[in-house]
Amino acid sequence: MKLKTVQVTNYRSIKDTGVIEVEREKTILVGPNEAGKSAILQAIQHLKRPAGVPQLDALRDYPRSLYNDITRGKVDPSHSKVVSATFVLDKDDKAALPEAFRDKVSTYTFTRYLDNSAVHESDLDFSGTTLAHIRKDLDRVAAHVDAMLSAETGTETSKTAADLEATVEGFHANWKLSKERRTKIRGWLKKYISRIDAGSAIEQRYDAIEAAFDLTDQADEVLSVLEKRMPVFVLSNNYFRVRPRIHLAHLHQRVTQKLMDDDKYDYGNLCLLKLLGFDAQELAKAGTVTDKQREDNSETNLTAIERRADERQYQLDAASARLTDEIRSIWNPNPDRAEADRLRVLADGQYLKVVVEDDLGVSVELDQRSEGFQWLVSFFVVFFAEAEDNYENAILLLDEPGVSLHALKQREFQKTITRLAENNQTIFTTHSPFLVGSDELDRVRVVEMTDRKVGTKVHTTVTSSDPAGLLPLQEALGYDLAQSLFTKKKNFILEGLTDYWYLDAVSNLFAAAGKAHLDPKIALIPAGTASKITYFATILHAHNLKVAALLDSDKAGDDVAKQEVLIHTLKQKAILRTKDFLTDPIEKSEIEDLLRATLTEVVKAEFNVDVAKAVSDHPNRPLVDILAKEIKDFSKYKLAKAFLRWSRDHDASELTKAEISQFEKLFTAVSKALA
């Protein structure tokens, strides 16, 4: 089950974030201090909290400026939504459902309220029965029974109708009837079943009510299964530190007698023991030989002592090796020095020590290394320990990870987060441009709060009213551009970010399929607009680098392509136009027209709008113009992001023959232009 969208309302600094689109693997929240990034993660965790996480509290969690609305009774916490999320089901989720519903459910929505109650629903055509839905049938049954009683007694009566009113007292007409309330109504019906003639119209109404309830029972069973399968949300906003020297007996005493005044102090140490597969007492006993054992010189006793000691050491060595590999993948400053920074976990009687051994063989305690190194070791210890249970079927919420790391170490840690996200969907906040790759801007959501009366807002597109919100993205792009100026000999300039996404995604699909694709040594550089391509080309060419550019065949592209400076700088063969690669000519074509058929299908799946007929009826009209007319508030940015998601779940063979041919011609032309 994957989180698809989430929306936070009425929580601390947040009035309404708006609907936040969540990526299938990694989603990045960026924004200035006090924008509300941490509050978003804290609210999301309440969808399904791990054991031990405090529940929502109106006093602490409702927006403080509006708290009087609760004390005065204007706002009921049971009606105040805090967080609502929609999940997409995977094959395993559907397989767990009753067989009759496996092909009928694709999404699941869960909403948590301020009083900690929750409601949920799926996209089943029928998800529940309301009192309003069956009220007429109930009234007809009651009237029929009262009429029969009146005929029998000769006295007008409304006893059955009054009994019905008492049964449904307090029921909201338009709210789905709970199992308890359906049971009460069923009990009322059974009291009068003997008064209903078989085959009569009233019996048909009776059966209709029962059928509606049966269907609701089945829908509830679906929801029950899905609720159990919903992932737990694990928030890590303070990574606990592993101490360099742990007295095992004292730790065991604090745990068993619940004497830990500060759970944060011992949590990292307990995770280290969990990773080793011991508790403190077991590890201490494994290294302790009693006087009685010393006196027993039998071979059996000596073998048992040796085995316990070896078992302890082997588990310590295995954990040390695993942690060392992970640390080296990020920390090793010199890849040629394979023995640098070896982490070792040692047991010495009652003490467990964590030391770092350098390439000279000199060991120092962990706390003598830098803050960044200590943080990294502690992060991996806690994560690996929790991965066995809490993090299984979990969504990770990481608040400002890696703040202690140097910028280049953060760049490496970005890859670690990507690895984590392969198994556990991850949402993390950051201020650092080094944790945001230039190829990950589609995963970025900008968080801002320019007005406290409006509260925290989240933008799905890369935009913000507050320049500070975009700073990490600008710096990330600037860093990558600076790197390309000095390390990339071949540069391909594109009009905008969406062009970059399309080319990069298709090239990756082609590479996986063994087809002609873009050379990884080519730097793809989005200029922002067509008008800026000339500036980028001039700067890069001045550094004696090979440069080519791709322009749409619209008016803006035509104007730039005619500029003498660009023609002089790149020469004509390096100025590529989208129209040159189309199998069928399209006037004023843009890069989207190279994927015309596939994007039509993507639009139908992502936006639930079928534009196939409109596209077919206007074969010479640019796709973007058609979509702008057919789709309200159409966005090229959202379309490109939707294609990126499509590309992660599909392969090159699912593109049309024309699309494959067009991109092969484009990639070949790029290679020739930069040869």
WOKA-V668913 format. One record per helix or strand of 3 or more residues. SS is the DSSP state (2 for helix, 1 for strand). FROM is the first residue (numbers start at 1). LEN is the number of residues. Records with the same first field share a line. If there is no record, write none. Layout:
# WOKA-V668913
SS=FROM-LEN ; FROM-LEN
This chain:
# WOKA-V668913
1=2-10 ; 14-3 ; 26-5 ; 81-8 ; 107-7 ; 118-5 ; 232-5 ; 245-3 ; 342-7 ; 351-7 ; 363-3 ; 394-6 ; 426-5 ; 444-5 ; 457-3 ; 490-5 ; 522-5 ; 546-6 ; 575-3
2=37-9 ; 58-4 ; 64-3 ; 68-4 ; 77-3 ; 91-5 ; 99-3 ; 131-23 ; 159-9 ; 179-13 ; 193-3 ; 201-29 ; 248-9 ; 263-14 ; 280-7 ; 291-5 ; 299-33 ; 366-3 ; 371-16 ; 407-17 ; 433-3 ; 438-6 ; 467-21 ; 497-17 ; 530-13 ; 555-7 ; 564-7 ; 572-3 ; 578-4 ; 591-17 ; 612-6 ; 623-8 ; 636-14 ; 652-3 ; 657-17
